């Protein structure tokens, strides 16, 4: 794999695979690479997009090692990618290879369909557990997709869940054995590629009008003074 993310398209389904060789930290570079590949998929006329990580980890969230030098821009890039996924004109499927935390969890909540690998993996929004206030854009995404009791619990306590409970909470739609993950995600993508366009795109924008507006408001808050997350 060259770079931080790889792209392929076959039979109308585009695949975007993140792999930084570690935990798929969402640095400015990684976020830029993934966003650019979503743009490429749309330009290529992809009928669906599958986003995945590397074995054992989808993404552990923002690259905290770079927060002192680029925290506000990284937050904005993450929120912008989430907004792009929430409003993408064709179905977005995530193959969650394992751990998915913080911004990795927000990406799960921004896709149309999520398949997760079973195993001893942590999925959730652990901001407060590591001493970070959850950003406004993340609160809106979580509110939109998580079940009501889990929204409050996950946001306020930073609890991490196993794949099966993550499915109950709303992070995942299906849990399969690891060897079945890629095939199951591809199967879902092929099925969802049949949904009618532009009805899919227009309905998605209507259903998600409030959360998309909330994410954009969160971006404006960050842009305001750089610390109003």
Secondary structure, DSSP 8 states (H G I E B T S, - for coil): --SSEEEEEETTEEEEEE--SSS--B-HHHHHHHHHHHHHHHHTT-SEEEEE-BTEEEE--B-GGGHHHHHHHHHHHHHHHHHHHHT-SSEEEEEE-EEEETHHHHHHTTSSEEEEE-SS--EE--TGGGT----HHHHHHHHHHS-HHHHHHHHHH--EE-HHHHHHHTS-SEEE-GGGHHHHHHHHHHHHTTS-TTHHHHHHHHHTHHHHHHHHHHHHHHHHHSS--
